[in-house]
Amino acid sequence: MGKCVFVTVGTTSFDDLISCVSAEETVRIIKDLGYNRMVMQIGRGTAEPKPHPSKDFTIEFFRYKDSIAEDIRNADLIISHAGAGSCLETLGEGKPLIVVVNEKLMSNHQTELAKQLYKDGHLYYCICSTLRRTLQTMDLSTLKRFSQGSPEIFSAFLDKALGLK
């Protein structure tokens, strides 16, 4: 079956991410990294990836499912928007994660969460314009496993990440 990249935008729309990750140059980089399949959850956006012309790389997409847990479990790399739910579900599964921050969101608390999780060594983060470089320079072996703990510890982590304490 090969190696799979799963891309998720959550329940929102993030057309810039879908367009960026499905662009020919990005797909070439992903293929060069040894992946041969990409599954994308595109939410309510209008950008839809085109099928890849190569027989050795497939792109599939869907808008919504009741749960993306199986997609996360089946993936070897996740590229996600910076939503807390998507980040924590992925990290909870022990999967390598690249978070792409949506620069168009105002008062973006997601940026603080992504920065803190990066600082703690759990993921890589970037913006659409730097995704290709991040893919080319990342070393997934350096990522630390995110240990799921009690709700109190998680709450304290979020407070710290959002600058509330």
C-alpha positions, 0 to 999 in steps of 0.5 A: 500500500505504500506511505500515505500523507493525510491532509486535514482542514477540519470543519472549516475551509482552508483553500490555500492549504489544499491548493498548496499541498496539491500543487505539482511541485509540492506533490513532487517533494512528497513523492521524493520523500517516499510517499505514494498516496495523499488523502485530503479532507477539504472541509467546506472549501471550494478548492478541490485537488486534481487527480495526479497524472502519475500511476505511482501517486494517488490523490483522494479527497472528501469533505467530511466524515463523522471521524477522521481517526482512521485516516490519521491512524492509516497515515504516515504523515499528517499535514493539518490546519492549526486547530487544537482538535486536529493537532491533539488527535494526531499527536495522541496517535503518535503521528508526525505532524506538520501544522500549517497556520492560516495567516488569514485568520484574525486574532489567531490563537492557533498560531500560539498553539502551533508555536508552543507544540513546536517549541516543545518538539512535538511537531513542525509548523509553517505557513503555506508559502513555506510548506515546501521548504518545511517538507524538504528540511524536516527530520521527523525522527527528532519529534518527541512523542506527545504524552496524553495526560490528565485533563488538568495537565492539558488545560495548563498546557493550553493556558500556557500556549495561549498566554493565559498563565 
